[in-house]
């Protein structure tokens, strides 16, 4: 039985961390059931948590950044499967 559990951390200069975790779904990797989980931990020493406007603006910005990161990763993985770089 093949077990997959891989984690890659991307450390940002400001102390923020983006973690990509690849793991098996309930059917297992041998059945092609592989999951990718993104975790975003952003550090904002420059934003006062009581400043609801700045917090709201930053959350919206981070939501868009996270969405783009996930979409671009999916596009890249699909392209690698199509060109044979990785096997589905």
PDB file of N, CA, C and O in Angstrom:
ATOM      1  N   UNK A   1       0.839  -1.174   0.000  1.00  0.00           N
ATOM      2  CA  UNK A   1       0.000   0.000   0.000  1.00  0.00           C
ATOM      3  C   UNK A   1       0.894   1.252   0.000  1.00  0.00           C
ATOM      4  O   UNK A   1       1.820   1.358   0.804  1.00  0.00           O
ATOM      5  N   UNK A   2       0.615   2.166  -0.881  1.00  0.00           N
ATOM      6  CA  UNK A   2       1.344   3.416  -0.985  1.00  0.00           C
ATOM      7  C   UNK A   2       0.717   4.453  -0.063  1.00  0.00           C
ATOM      8  O   UNK A   2      -0.489   4.690  -0.114  1.00  0.00           O
ATOM      9  N   UNK A   3       1.530   5.061   0.769  1.00  0.00           N
ATOM     10  CA  UNK A   3       1.038   6.116   1.647  1.00  0.00           C
ATOM     11  C   UNK A   3       1.739   7.409   1.288  1.00  0.00           C
ATOM     12  O   UNK A   3       2.965   7.456   1.187  1.00  0.00           O
ATOM     13  N   UNK A   4       0.958   8.451   1.098  1.00  0.00           N
ATOM     14  CA  UNK A   4       1.518   9.755   0.751  1.00  0.00           C
ATOM     15  C   UNK A   4       1.195  10.736   1.861  1.00  0.00           C
ATOM     16  O   UNK A   4       0.049  10.852   2.295  1.00  0.00           O
ATOM     17  N   UNK A   5       2.209  11.431   2.308  1.00  0.00           N
ATOM     18  CA  UNK A   5       2.032  12.546   3.218  1.00  0.00           C
ATOM     19  C   UNK A   5       3.267  13.418   3.062  1.00  0.00           C
ATOM     20  O   UNK A   5       4.328  13.115   3.608  1.00  0.00           O
ATOM     21  N   UNK A   6       3.121  14.481   2.325  1.00  0.00           N
ATOM     22  CA  UNK A   6       4.234  15.362   2.010  1.00  0.00           C
ATOM     23  C   UNK A   6       3.838  16.784   2.368  1.00  0.00           C
ATOM     24  O   UNK A   6       2.738  17.233   2.049  1.00  0.00           O
ATOM     25  N   UNK A   7       4.737  17.480   3.029  1.00  0.00           N
ATOM     26  CA  UNK A   7       4.470  18.865   3.402  1.00  0.00           C
ATOM     27  C   UNK A   7       5.617  19.743   2.930  1.00  0.00           C
ATOM     28  O   UNK A   7       6.789  19.421   3.123  1.00  0.00           O
ATOM     29  N   UNK A   8       5.256  20.860   2.308  1.00  0.00           N
ATOM     30  CA  UNK A   8       6.243  21.844   1.862  1.00  0.00           C
ATOM     31  C   UNK A   8       5.848  23.186   2.458  1.00  0.00           C
ATOM     32  O   UNK A   8       4.716  23.641   2.296  1.00  0.00           O
ATOM     33  N   UNK A   9       6.798  23.816   3.152  1.00  0.00           N
ATOM     34  CA  UNK A   9       6.551  25.130   3.744  1.00  0.00           C
ATOM     35  C   UNK A   9       7.288  26.191   2.945  1.00  0.00           C
ATOM     36  O   UNK A   9       8.465  26.043   2.614  1.00  0.00           O
ATOM     37  N   UNK A  10       6.576  27.255   2.647  1.00  0.00           N
ATOM     38  CA  UNK A  10       7.169  28.412   1.981  1.00  0.00           C
ATOM     39  C   UNK A  10       7.200  29.543   3.003  1.00  0.00           C
ATOM     40  O   UNK A  10       6.160  30.083   3.380  1.00  0.00           O
ATOM     41  N   UNK A  11       8.406  29.892   3.444  1.00  0.00           N
ATOM     42  CA  UNK A  11       8.573  30.929   4.457  1.00  0.00           C
ATOM     43  C   UNK A  11       8.768  32.273   3.777  1.00  0.00           C
ATOM     44  O   UNK A  11       9.609  32.414   2.888  1.00  0.00           O
ATOM     45  N   UNK A  12       7.990  33.255   4.198  1.00  0.00           N
ATOM     46  CA  UNK A  12       8.040  34.585   3.614  1.00  0.00           C
ATOM     47  C   UNK A  12       8.947  35.490   4.453  1.00  0.00           C
ATOM     48  O   UNK A  12       9.123  35.247   5.647  1.00  0.00           O
ATOM     49  N   UNK A  13       9.521  36.525   3.846  1.00  0.00           N
ATOM     50  CA  UNK A  13      10.430  37.422   4.575  1.00  0.00           C
ATOM     51  C   UNK A  13       9.801  38.056   5.826  1.00  0.00           C
ATOM     52  O   UNK A  13      10.513  38.360   6.783  1.00  0.00           O
ATOM     53  N   UNK A  14       8.485  38.258   5.826  1.00  0.00           N
ATOM     54  CA  UNK A  14       7.835  38.897   6.975  1.00  0.00           C
ATOM     55  C   UNK A  14       7.453  37.907   8.079  1.00  0.00           C
ATOM     56  O   UNK A  14       6.838  38.295   9.072  1.00  0.00           O
ATOM     57  N   UNK A  15       7.813  36.637   7.911  1.00  0.00           N
ATOM     58  CA  UNK A  15       7.490  35.620   8.904  1.00  0.00           C
ATOM     59  C   UNK A  15       6.246  34.810   8.577  1.00  0.00           C
ATOM     60  O   UNK A  15       5.951  33.830   9.262  1.00  0.00           O
ATOM     61  N   UNK A  16       5.520  35.200   7.552  1.00  0.00           N
ATOM     62  CA  UNK A  16       4.336  34.448   7.133  1.00  0.00           C
ATOM     63  C   UNK A  16       4.766  33.096   6.564  1.00  0.00           C
ATOM     64  O   UNK A  16       5.884  32.943   6.072  1.00  0.00           O
ATOM     65  N   UNK A  17       3.868  32.127   6.638  1.00  0.00           N
ATOM     66  CA  UNK A  17       4.159  30.787   6.134  1.00  0.00           C
ATOM     67  C   UNK A  17       2.992  30.294   5.285  1.00  0.00           C
ATOM     68  O   UNK A  17       1.828  30.436   5.661  1.00  0.00           O
ATOM     69  N   UNK A  18       3.323  29.715   4.140  1.00  0.00           N
ATOM     70  CA  UNK A  18       2.339  29.041   3.301  1.00  0.00           C
ATOM     71  C   UNK A  18       2.749  27.575   3.273  1.00  0.00           C
ATOM     72  O   UNK A  18       3.876  27.245   2.905  1.00  0.00           O
ATOM     73  N   UNK A  19       1.831  26.701   3.662  1.00  0.00           N
ATOM     74  CA  UNK A  19       2.124  25.276   3.720  1.00  0.00           C
ATOM     75  C   UNK A  19       1.252  24.540   2.717  1.00  0.00           C
ATOM     76  O   UNK A  19       0.037  24.732   2.670  1.00  0.00           O
ATOM     77  N   UNK A  20       1.886  23.698   1.919  1.00  0.00           N
ATOM     78  CA  UNK A  20       1.174  22.809   0.994  1.00  0.00           C
ATOM     79  C   UNK A  20       1.363  21.387   1.509  1.00  0.00           C
ATOM     80  O   UNK A  20       2.490  20.925   1.685  1.00  0.00           O
ATOM     81  N   UNK A  21       0.262  20.705   1.745  1.00  0.00           N
ATOM     82  CA  UNK A  21       0.319  19.333   2.233  1.00  0.00           C
ATOM     83  C   UNK A  21      -0.386  18.428   1.236  1.00  0.00           C
ATOM     84  O   UNK A  21      -1.537  18.669   0.869  1.00  0.00           O
ATOM     85  N   UNK A  22       0.307  17.391   0.802  1.00  0.00           N
ATOM     86  CA  UNK A  22      -0.275  16.393  -0.095  1.00  0.00           C
ATOM     87  C   UNK A  22      -0.487  15.130   0.730  1.00  0.00           C
ATOM     88  O   UNK A  22       0.432  14.634   1.381  1.00  0.00           O
ATOM     89  N   UNK A  23      -1.717  14.620   0.692  1.00  0.00           N
ATOM     90  CA  UNK A  23      -2.048  13.431   1.472  1.00  0.00           C
ATOM     91  C   UNK A  23      -3.048  12.570   0.705  1.00  0.00           C
ATOM     92  O   UNK A  23      -3.542  12.957  -0.354  1.00  0.00           O
ATOM     93  N   UNK A  24      -3.329  11.417   1.251  1.00  0.00           N
ATOM     94  CA  UNK A  24      -4.267  10.489   0.615  1.00  0.00           C
ATOM     95  C   UNK A  24      -5.691  10.793   1.028  1.00  0.00           C
ATOM     96  O   UNK A  24      -5.963  11.185   2.163  1.00  0.00           O
ATOM     97  N   UNK A  25      -6.592  10.602   0.079  1.00  0.00           N
ATOM     98  CA  UNK A  25      -8.016  10.645   0.395  1.00  0.00           C
ATOM     99  C   UNK A  25      -8.447   9.292   0.921  1.00  0.00           C
ATOM    100  O   UNK A  25      -7.614   8.396   1.054  1.00  0.00           O
ATOM    101  N   UNK A  26      -9.718   9.120   1.222  1.00  0.00           N
ATOM    102  CA  UNK A  26     -10.228   7.868   1.802  1.00  0.00           C
ATOM    103  C   UNK A  26      -9.980   6.628   0.940  1.00  0.00           C
ATOM    104  O   UNK A  26      -9.819   5.532   1.477  1.00  0.00           O
ATOM    105  N   UNK A  27      -9.946   6.782  -0.390  1.00  0.00           N
ATOM    106  CA  UNK A  27      -9.747   5.625  -1.278  1.00  0.00           C
ATOM    107  C   UNK A  27      -8.275   5.259  -1.427  1.00  0.00           C
ATOM    108  O   UNK A  27      -7.960   4.186  -1.940  1.00  0.00           O
ATOM    109  N   UNK A  28      -7.370   6.128  -0.989  1.00  0.00           N
ATOM    110  CA  UNK A  28      -5.943   5.845  -1.040  1.00  0.00           C
ATOM    111  C   UNK A  28      -5.281   6.321  -2.316  1.00  0.00           C
ATOM    112  O   UNK A  28      -5.933   6.494  -3.346  1.00  0.00           O
ATOM    113  N   UNK A  29      -3.989   6.529  -2.235  1.00  0.00           N
ATOM    114  CA  UNK A  29      -3.213   7.038  -3.362  1.00  0.00           C
ATOM    115  C   UNK A  29      -3.214   6.074  -4.539  1.00  0.00           C
ATOM    116  O   UNK A  29      -3.217   6.504  -5.692  1.00  0.00           O
ATOM    117  N   UNK A  30      -3.210   4.766  -4.257  1.00  0.00           N
ATOM    118  CA  UNK A  30      -3.194   3.776  -5.332  1.00  0.00           C
ATOM    119  C   UNK A  30      -4.432   3.909  -6.221  1.00  0.00           C
ATOM    120  O   UNK A  30      -4.397   3.566  -7.402  1.00  0.00           O
ATOM    121  N   UNK A  31      -5.527   4.410  -5.640  1.00  0.00           N
ATOM    122  CA  UNK A  31      -6.759   4.615  -6.407  1.00  0.00           C
ATOM    123  C   UNK A  31      -6.810   6.019  -7.009  1.00  0.00           C
ATOM    124  O   UNK A  31      -7.815   6.417  -7.598  1.00  0.00           O
ATOM    125  N   UNK A  32      -5.715   6.759  -6.854  1.00  0.00           N
ATOM    126  CA  UNK A  32      -5.671   8.113  -7.408  1.00  0.00           C
ATOM    127  C   UNK A  32      -6.355   9.160  -6.540  1.00  0.00           C
ATOM    128  O   UNK A  32      -6.613  10.275  -6.992  1.00  0.00           O
ATOM    129  N   UNK A  33      -6.646   8.804  -5.304  1.00  0.00           N
ATOM    130  CA  UNK A  33      -7.332   9.720  -4.390  1.00  0.00           C
ATOM    131  C   UNK A  33      -6.286  10.477  -3.568  1.00  0.00           C
ATOM    132  O   UNK A  33      -5.915  10.067  -2.468  1.00  0.00           O
ATOM    133  N   UNK A  34      -5.828  11.580  -4.128  1.00  0.00           N
ATOM    134  CA  UNK A  34      -4.783  12.385  -3.498  1.00  0.00           C
ATOM    135  C   UNK A  34      -5.344  13.785  -3.260  1.00  0.00           C
ATOM    136  O   UNK A  34      -6.011  14.349  -4.127  1.00  0.00           O
ATOM    137  N   UNK A  35      -5.074  14.331  -2.101  1.00  0.00           N
ATOM    138  CA  UNK A  35      -5.577  15.633  -1.710  1.00  0.00           C
ATOM    139  C   UNK A  35      -4.416  16.623  -1.546  1.00  0.00           C
ATOM    140  O   UNK A  35      -3.319  16.234  -1.147  1.00  0.00           O
ATOM    141  N   UNK A  36      -4.658  17.884  -1.851  1.00  0.00           N
ATOM    142  CA  UNK A  36      -3.683  18.923  -1.578  1.00  0.00           C
ATOM    143  C   UNK A  36      -4.353  19.972  -0.718  1.00  0.00           C
ATOM    144  O   UNK A  36      -5.395  20.516  -1.083  1.00  0.00           O
ATOM    145  N   UNK A  37      -3.758  20.251   0.417  1.00  0.00           N
ATOM    146  CA  UNK A  37      -4.303  21.211   1.366  1.00  0.00           C
ATOM    147  C   UNK A  37      -3.343  22.393   1.479  1.00  0.00           C
ATOM    148  O   UNK A  37      -2.136  22.217   1.649  1.00  0.00           O
ATOM    149  N   UNK A  38      -3.889  23.573   1.384  1.00  0.00           N
ATOM    150  CA  UNK A  38      -3.106  24.791   1.541  1.00  0.00           C
ATOM    151  C   UNK A  38      -3.421  25.382   2.913  1.00  0.00           C
ATOM    152  O   UNK A  38      -4.577  25.419   3.334  1.00  0.00           O
ATOM    153  N   UNK A  39      -2.387  25.841   3.596  1.00  0.00           N
ATOM    154  CA  UNK A  39      -2.571  26.555   4.851  1.00  0.00           C
ATOM    155  C   UNK A  39      -1.792  27.858   4.748  1.00  0.00           C
ATOM    156  O   UNK A  39      -0.600  27.859   4.442  1.00  0.00           O
ATOM    157  N   UNK A  40      -2.471  28.955   5.004  1.00  0.00           N
ATOM    158  CA  UNK A  40      -1.850  30.273   4.924  1.00  0.00           C
ATOM    159  C   UNK A  40      -1.817  30.868   6.327  1.00  0.00           C
ATOM    160  O   UNK A  40      -2.854  30.995   6.979  1.00  0.00           O
ATOM    161  N   UNK A  41      -0.634  31.229   6.786  1.00  0.00           N
ATOM    162  CA  UNK A  41      -0.477  31.910   8.068  1.00  0.00           C
ATOM    163  C   UNK A  41       0.247  33.224   7.789  1.00  0.00           C
ATOM    164  O   UNK A  41       1.465  33.262   7.618  1.00  0.00           O
ATOM    165  N   UNK A  42      -0.530  34.286   7.749  1.00  0.00           N
ATOM    166  CA  UNK A  42       0.049  35.589   7.446  1.00  0.00           C
ATOM    167  C   UNK A  42       0.335  36.347   8.733  1.00  0.00           C
ATOM    168  O   UNK A  42      -0.471  36.346   9.664  1.00  0.00           O
ATOM    169  N   UNK A  43       1.486  36.988   8.773  1.00  0.00           N
ATOM    170  CA  UNK A  43       1.903  37.796   9.917  1.00  0.00           C
ATOM    171  C   UNK A  43       1.765  39.267   9.532  1.00  0.00           C
ATOM    172  O   UNK A  43       2.235  39.688   8.475  1.00  0.00           O
ATOM    173  N   UNK A  44       1.126  40.031  10.388  1.00  0.00           N
ATOM    174  CA  UNK A  44       0.926  41.463  10.105  1.00  0.00           C
ATOM    175  C   UNK A  44       1.235  42.284  11.352  1.00  0.00           C
ATOM    176  O   UNK A  44       0.330  42.767  12.033  1.00  0.00           O
ATOM    177  N   UNK A  45       2.504  42.432  11.633  1.00  0.00           N
ATOM    178  CA  UNK A  45       2.914  43.225  12.798  1.00  0.00           C
ATOM    179  C   UNK A  45       2.537  44.691  12.624  1.00  0.00           C
ATOM    180  O   UNK A  45       2.428  45.430  13.603  1.00  0.00           O
ATOM    181  N   UNK A  46       2.340  45.109  11.377  1.00  0.00           N
ATOM    182  CA  UNK A  46       2.060  46.514  11.084  1.00  0.00           C
ATOM    183  C   UNK A  46       0.574  46.878  11.128  1.00  0.00           C
ATOM    184  O   UNK A  46       0.222  48.042  10.939  1.00  0.00           O
ATOM    185  N   UNK A  47      -0.299  45.902  11.373  1.00  0.00           N
ATOM    186  CA  UNK A  47      -1.734  46.185  11.388  1.00  0.00           C
ATOM    187  C   UNK A  47      -2.275  46.000  12.805  1.00  0.00           C
ATOM    188  O   UNK A  47      -2.112  44.944  13.416  1.00  0.00           O
ATOM    189  N   UNK A  48      -2.917  47.044  13.309  1.00  0.00           N
ATOM    190  CA  UNK A  48      -3.554  46.986  14.625  1.00  0.00           C
ATOM    191  C   UNK A  48      -4.831  46.162  14.492  1.00  0.00           C
ATOM    192  O   UNK A  48      -5.710  46.523  13.710  1.00  0.00           O
ATOM    193  N   UNK A  49      -4.954  45.055  15.244  1.00  0.00           N
ATOM    194  CA  UNK A  49      -6.145  44.209  15.125  1.00  0.00           C
ATOM    195  C   UNK A  49      -7.450  44.939  15.440  1.00  0.00           C
ATOM    196  O   UNK A  49      -8.525  44.471  15.064  1.00  0.00           O
ATOM    197  N   UNK A  50      -7.367  46.066  16.116  1.00  0.00           N
ATOM    198  CA  UNK A  50      -8.562  46.847  16.441  1.00  0.00           C
ATOM    199  C   UNK A  50      -8.996  47.740  15.278  1.00  0.00           C
ATOM    200  O   UNK A  50     -10.096  48.293  15.285  1.00  0.00           O
ATOM    201  N   UNK A  51      -8.118  47.874  14.281  1.00  0.00           N
ATOM    202  CA  UNK A  51      -8.450  48.693  13.105  1.00  0.00           C
ATOM    203  C   UNK A  51      -9.238  47.820  12.135  1.00  0.00           C
ATOM    204  O   UNK A  51      -8.665  47.205  11.235  1.00  0.00           O
ATOM    205  N   UNK A  52     -10.538  47.772  12.323  1.00  0.00           N
ATOM    206  CA  UNK A  52     -11.390  46.855  11.562  1.00  0.00           C
ATOM    207  C   UNK A  52     -11.344  47.121  10.057  1.00  0.00           C
ATOM    208  O   UNK A  52     -11.488  46.192   9.262  1.00  0.00           O
ATOM    209  N   UNK A  53     -11.147  48.372   9.661  1.00  0.00           N
ATOM    210  CA  UNK A  53     -11.073  48.664   8.232  1.00  0.00           C
ATOM    211  C   UNK A  53      -9.820  48.035   7.621  1.00  0.00           C
ATOM    212  O   UNK A  53      -9.905  47.344   6.606  1.00  0.00           O
ATOM    213  N   UNK A  54      -8.654  48.271   8.238  1.00  0.00           N
ATOM    214  CA  UNK A  54      -7.413  47.697   7.703  1.00  0.00           C
ATOM    215  C   UNK A  54      -7.449  46.171   7.728  1.00  0.00           C
ATOM    216  O   UNK A  54      -6.981  45.514   6.799  1.00  0.00           O
ATOM    217  N   UNK A  55      -8.007  45.622   8.793  1.00  0.00           N
ATOM    218  CA  UNK A  55      -8.118  44.159   8.892  1.00  0.00           C
ATOM    219  C   UNK A  55      -8.996  43.631   7.765  1.00  0.00           C
ATOM    220  O   UNK A  55      -8.658  42.627   7.138  1.00  0.00           O
ATOM    221  N   UNK A  56     -10.107  44.288   7.503  1.00  0.00           N
ATOM    222  CA  UNK A  56     -11.024  43.873   6.443  1.00  0.00           C
ATOM    223  C   UNK A  56     -10.359  43.940   5.068  1.00  0.00           C
ATOM    224  O   UNK A  56     -10.489  43.017   4.264  1.00  0.00           O
ATOM    225  N   UNK A  57      -9.651  45.031   4.807  1.00  0.00           N
ATOM    226  CA  UNK A  57      -8.950  45.191   3.526  1.00  0.00           C
ATOM    227  C   UNK A  57      -7.897  44.101   3.364  1.00  0.00           C
ATOM    228  O   UNK A  57      -7.772  43.515   2.289  1.00  0.00           O
ATOM    229  N   UNK A  58      -7.144  43.827   4.418  1.00  0.00           N
ATOM    230  CA  UNK A  58      -6.088  42.804   4.352  1.00  0.00           C
ATOM    231  C   UNK A  58      -6.683  41.419   4.139  1.00  0.00           C
ATOM    232  O   UNK A  58      -6.147  40.632   3.358  1.00  0.00           O
ATOM    233  N   UNK A  59      -7.781  41.109   4.821  1.00  0.00           N
ATOM    234  CA  UNK A  59      -8.426  39.797   4.649  1.00  0.00           C
ATOM    235  C   UNK A  59      -8.879  39.600   3.207  1.00  0.00           C
ATOM    236  O   UNK A  59      -8.710  38.522   2.637  1.00  0.00           O
ATOM    237  N   UNK A  60      -9.453  40.646   2.621  1.00  0.00           N
ATOM    238  CA  UNK A  60      -9.899  40.548   1.225  1.00  0.00           C
ATOM    239  C   UNK A  60      -8.708  40.307   0.299  1.00  0.00           C
ATOM    240  O   UNK A  60      -8.775  39.468  -0.599  1.00  0.00           O
ATOM    241  N   UNK A  61      -7.631  41.036   0.517  1.00  0.00           N
ATOM    242  CA  UNK A  61      -6.416  40.882  -0.294  1.00  0.00           C
ATOM    243  C   UNK A  61      -5.864  39.453  -0.166  1.00  0.00           C
ATOM    244  O   UNK A  61      -5.491  38.832  -1.161  1.00  0.00           O
ATOM    245  N   UNK A  62      -5.818  38.953   1.054  1.00  0.00           N
ATOM    246  CA  UNK A  62      -5.283  37.608   1.281  1.00  0.00           C
ATOM    247  C   UNK A  62      -6.186  36.532   0.690  1.00  0.00           C
ATOM    248  O   UNK A  62      -5.698  35.518   0.191  1.00  0.00           O
ATOM    249  N   UNK A  63      -7.477  36.743   0.742  1.00  0.00           N
ATOM    250  CA  UNK A  63      -8.407  35.788   0.143  1.00  0.00           C
ATOM    251  C   UNK A  63      -8.131  35.681  -1.365  1.00  0.00           C
ATOM    252  O   UNK A  63      -8.074  34.579  -1.910  1.00  0.00           O
ATOM    253  N   UNK A  64      -7.964  36.811  -2.022  1.00  0.00           N
ATOM    254  CA  UNK A  64      -7.681  36.814  -3.460  1.00  0.00           C
ATOM    255  C   UNK A  64      -6.331  36.161  -3.761  1.00  0.00           C
ATOM    256  O   UNK A  64      -6.208  35.413  -4.732  1.00  0.00           O
ATOM    257  N   UNK A  65      -5.314  36.441  -2.930  1.00  0.00           N
ATOM    258  CA  UNK A  65      -3.998  35.836  -3.128  1.00  0.00           C
ATOM    259  C   UNK A  65      -4.068  34.317  -2.968  1.00  0.00           C
ATOM    260  O   UNK A  65      -3.475  33.578  -3.754  1.00  0.00           O
ATOM    261  N   UNK A  66      -4.786  33.860  -1.958  1.00  0.00           N
ATOM    262  CA  UNK A  66      -4.912  32.420  -1.714  1.00  0.00           C
ATOM    263  C   UNK A  66      -5.643  31.743  -2.867  1.00  0.00           C
ATOM    264  O   UNK A  66      -5.237  30.677  -3.329  1.00  0.00           O
ATOM    265  N   UNK A  67      -6.713  32.361  -3.322  1.00  0.00           N
ATOM    266  CA  UNK A  67      -7.489  31.817  -4.443  1.00  0.00           C
ATOM    267  C   UNK A  67      -6.605  31.686  -5.687  1.00  0.00           C
ATOM    268  O   UNK A  67      -6.632  30.662  -6.371  1.00  0.00           O
ATOM    269  N   UNK A  68      -5.825  32.724  -5.972  1.00  0.00           N
ATOM    270  CA  UNK A  68      -4.951  32.693  -7.140  1.00  0.00           C
ATOM    271  C   UNK A  68      -3.880  31.612  -6.992  1.00  0.00           C
ATOM    272  O   UNK A  68      -3.578  30.909  -7.956  1.00  0.00           O
ATOM    273  N   UNK A  69      -3.302  31.472  -5.797  1.00  0.00           N
ATOM    274  CA  UNK A  69      -2.264  30.456  -5.577  1.00  0.00           C
ATOM    275  C   UNK A  69      -2.810  29.055  -5.830  1.00  0.00           C
ATOM    276  O   UNK A  69      -2.150  28.237  -6.472  1.00  0.00           O
ATOM    277  N   UNK A  70      -4.000  28.778  -5.335  1.00  0.00           N
ATOM    278  CA  UNK A  70      -4.612  27.462  -5.523  1.00  0.00           C
ATOM    279  C   UNK A  70      -4.925  27.228  -7.003  1.00  0.00           C
ATOM    280  O   UNK A  70      -4.610  26.168  -7.544  1.00  0.00           O
ATOM    281  N   UNK A  71      -5.542  28.213  -7.654  1.00  0.00           N
ATOM    282  CA  UNK A  71      -5.884  28.062  -9.074  1.00  0.00           C
ATOM    283  C   UNK A  71      -4.645  27.855  -9.935  1.00  0.00           C
ATOM    284  O   UNK A  71      -4.660  27.009 -10.829  1.00  0.00           O
ATOM    285  N   UNK A  72      -3.577  28.602  -9.692  1.00  0.00           N
ATOM    286  CA  UNK A  72      -2.342  28.467 -10.483  1.00  0.00           C
ATOM    287  C   UNK A  72      -1.696  27.109 -10.239  1.00  0.00           C
ATOM    288  O   UNK A  72      -1.151  26.510 -11.166  1.00  0.00           O
ATOM    289  N   UNK A  73      -1.751  26.619  -9.008  1.00  0.00           N
ATOM    290  CA  UNK A  73      -1.194  25.295  -8.720  1.00  0.00           C
ATOM    291  C   UNK A  73      -1.961  24.210  -9.466  1.00  0.00           C
ATOM    292  O   UNK A  73      -1.358  23.295 -10.028  1.00  0.00           O
ATOM    293  N   UNK A  74      -3.279  24.308  -9.472  1.00  0.00           N
ATOM    294  CA  UNK A  74      -4.098  23.325 -10.186  1.00  0.00           C
ATOM    295  C   UNK A  74      -3.786  23.369 -11.680  1.00  0.00           C
ATOM    296  O   UNK A  74      -3.643  22.324 -12.314  1.00  0.00           O
ATOM    297  N   UNK A  75      -3.680  24.575 -12.247  1.00  0.00           N
ATOM    298  CA  UNK A  75      -3.319  24.708 -13.667  1.00  0.00           C
ATOM    299  C   UNK A  75      -1.971  24.049 -13.954  1.00  0.00           C
ATOM    300  O   UNK A  75      -1.828  23.328 -14.941  1.00  0.00           O
ATOM    301  N   UNK A  76      -0.985  24.296 -13.092  1.00  0.00           N
ATOM    302  CA  UNK A  76       0.351  23.724 -13.288  1.00  0.00           C
ATOM    303  C   UNK A  76       0.331  22.207 -13.206  1.00  0.00           C
ATOM    304  O   UNK A  76       0.961  21.529 -14.017  1.00  0.00           O
ATOM    305  N   UNK A  77      -0.389  21.674 -12.229  1.00  0.00           N
ATOM    306  CA  UNK A  77      -0.465  20.219 -12.083  1.00  0.00           C
ATOM    307  C   UNK A  77      -1.141  19.595 -13.302  1.00  0.00           C
ATOM    308  O   UNK A  77      -0.675  18.577 -13.813  1.00  0.00           O
ATOM    309  N   UNK A  78      -2.229  20.194 -13.768  1.00  0.00           N
ATOM    310  CA  UNK A  78      -2.904  19.665 -14.964  1.00  0.00           C
ATOM    311  C   UNK A  78      -1.986  19.700 -16.178  1.00  0.00           C
ATOM    312  O   UNK A  78      -1.963  18.755 -16.967  1.00  0.00           O
ATOM    313  N   UNK A  79      -1.235  20.778 -16.330  1.00  0.00           N
ATOM    314  CA  UNK A  79      -0.309  20.905 -17.459  1.00  0.00           C
ATOM    315  C   UNK A  79       0.784  19.824 -17.375  1.00  0.00           C
ATOM    316  O   UNK A  79       1.161  19.243 -18.393  1.00  0.00           O
ATOM    317  N   UNK A  80       1.290  19.558 -16.159  1.00  0.00           N
ATOM    318  CA  UNK A  80       2.330  18.539 -15.996  1.00  0.00           C
ATOM    319  C   UNK A  80       1.786  17.143 -16.279  1.00  0.00           C
ATOM    320  O   UNK A  80       2.506  16.295 -16.806  1.00  0.00           O
ATOM    321  N   UNK A  81       0.528  16.897 -15.936  1.00  0.00           N
ATOM    322  CA  UNK A  81      -0.082  15.605 -16.248  1.00  0.00           C
ATOM    323  C   UNK A  81      -0.223  15.464 -17.757  1.00  0.00           C
ATOM    324  O   UNK A  81       0.081  14.406 -18.308  1.00  0.00           O
ATOM    325  N   UNK A  82      -0.681  16.519 -18.437  1.00  0.00           N
ATOM    326  CA  UNK A  82      -0.864  16.482 -19.882  1.00  0.00           C
ATOM    327  C   UNK A  82       0.443  16.272 -20.634  1.00  0.00           C
ATOM    328  O   UNK A  82       0.488  15.537 -21.621  1.00  0.00           O
ATOM    329  N   UNK A  83       1.516  16.925 -20.160  1.00  0.00           N
ATOM    330  CA  UNK A  83       2.778  16.794 -20.896  1.00  0.00           C
ATOM    331  C   UNK A  83       3.623  15.610 -20.408  1.00  0.00           C
ATOM    332  O   UNK A  83       4.731  15.393 -20.899  1.00  0.00           O
ATOM    333  N   UNK A  84       3.097  14.845 -19.440  1.00  0.00           N
ATOM    334  CA  UNK A  84       3.777  13.632 -18.982  1.00  0.00           C
ATOM    335  C   UNK A  84       4.839  13.844 -17.926  1.00  0.00           C
ATOM    336  O   UNK A  84       5.517  12.893 -17.539  1.00  0.00           O
ATOM    337  N   UNK A  85       5.001  15.070 -17.448  1.00  0.00           N
ATOM    338  CA  UNK A  85       5.990  15.340 -16.401  1.00  0.00           C
ATOM    339  C   UNK A  85       5.656  14.567 -15.133  1.00  0.00           C
ATOM    340  O   UNK A  85       6.544  14.051 -14.456  1.00  0.00           O
ATOM    341  N   UNK A  86       4.360  14.493 -14.819  1.00  0.00           N
ATOM    342  CA  UNK A  86       3.902  13.668 -13.697  1.00  0.00           C
ATOM    343  C   UNK A  86       2.790  12.758 -14.202  1.00  0.00           C
ATOM    344  O   UNK A  86       2.092  13.070 -15.167  1.00  0.00           O
ATOM    345  N   UNK A  87       2.645  11.635 -13.529  1.00  0.00           N
ATOM    346  CA  UNK A  87       1.639  10.654 -13.915  1.00  0.00           C
ATOM    347  C   UNK A  87       0.423  10.787 -13.028  1.00  0.00           C
ATOM    348  O   UNK A  87       0.546  10.862 -11.806  1.00  0.00           O
ATOM    349  N   UNK A  88      -0.744  10.816 -13.630  1.00  0.00           N
ATOM    350  CA  UNK A  88      -1.994  10.947 -12.850  1.00  0.00           C
ATOM    351  C   UNK A  88      -2.373   9.616 -12.248  1.00  0.00           C
ATOM    352  O   UNK A  88      -3.388   9.517 -11.559  1.00  0.00           O
TER     353      UNK A  88
END
